[in-house]
């Protein structure tokens, strides 16, 4: 019976660890939450062969609501494949309230499948801007 209890506790700990990793993945950190705004950085557009990269900043923008305690701003670097009309997350940098870098997460090449942004979405506008510049 003790052995079964140990397995249950171990399984619960591993699943909680996996869930925590999902919440802190580059994909999860790139999601814009209510009260946040996105700033597209046109000066960050770079060519890498047939692909281009660019950055967006996710910051607190709800002027009517106070910034939540522990709010972390993020800077997300995307890779755009203009010929395939797809985007992929290359990295996410997380900053504290003073602007100090807390964490930098990098997606190795091939780790994230590029996706076609939904029509009319902010991502589709960024892709169009990057590919037409």
N, C-alpha and C positions, 0 to 999 in steps of 0.2 A: 504494500500500500504506500509506503514511504517513497519507493522508487517511482510509482505512478505520479505522486504529488510533485516530485522533483521534475519529471518530464513536463507536467502541465505548467509549472512555474517557468521552466526554461522556454517552452513554446510561447508563453505569453510575453516573456521578456524579448525574445527574438522578433515576434510580430510587432511589438511596440517600437523596437529599434528600427525595423523596416518602415513603419509608418512615419517615424521621425525623419528618416532619410528622405522619404517622399516629400514631406513638407519643406525640407531644406534643399531640394533639388533645384538646379538652374531653371527648369521648366516652371516649378511652383513659385519661385522667387520672381519670375518674369510676369506673373499675373498681376494686373492692376486691380486693386481693391477699392471699395467705395471710399470716397474722400480723397483719393490719390489722383494726380494728373500726370500726363506723359508729355515730355518735351523731346522733340525730335532734334538731334544735333546734326545739322547739315555739314558742319565743319569736320565731322568724324568720318565722312564717306571716303573709303579707300578701295583701290582696285587691287585684286589678287588674281591675276590671270583672267579667267572668264567669270570670276565671281567678284562681288563687292561686299564690303563690310560697312556697317554703320552702327551708331549707338543711340539709345534713348535713355532719358533719365526719368525715373519714377519718383516723384516727390509728393509731399502733402500739399494739397491745393484747396481743400475745403475751408474757405475763409470764415464760414459760419460756425464751424466746429473746431474745438481745440485739437491740437495734434495729440494722438493717443500716446500714453506713456509707453516707452520702449519702441516707438516708431523708428523704422530703419528705411532710409532712402536707398534706392538701387540704381545701378547703371548697367544696362543690358546691351551687349554687343551681339548683333545679328549678322549672319552671312546670307547674302542674297544671290541666288542664281537667276539672273535675268532671262536667260534663254529658256529655262524650265518654269519660270515664274514661281519660285519657291523660296521660303525663308527657313533658316535654322538658327537656333541659339548657339552662339560660340562661347559666351562667358557672361557671368553676372558678378558685379562687385557690389558689396553691401557696406553702407556707411552709417555711422551713428549720428546723433543729433549735432555733434560738433564738426562733422565732415571727415572724421578719421575713418580710414578703411578698416573694417572689421574682418571681412572675409572676401575672398575672390574664388569663384567657382568656374572652372573651365571644362567645357564639354570637348573631349577628345574628338578628332575627326572621325566620322562614322558612328559616333555614339548616339547621335540624335538624327532621326530621319527628317530631312527637310519637308515642309508641308506647304501646300498652296493655301494662302490666306483666303478667308471668306470674302466674297464680293461685298464691297462697301465698308469693310472693317478698317480700323486704324492701320493694321498690318498691311492691308492691300494698298492703302494710300502711301505708306512708307516705301513699299516695294516699287510702286510707280514712280515716286519721287527719286529714289536711288537709281533706278534703271534709266530714267530720263535725264539725269544730270550729267 
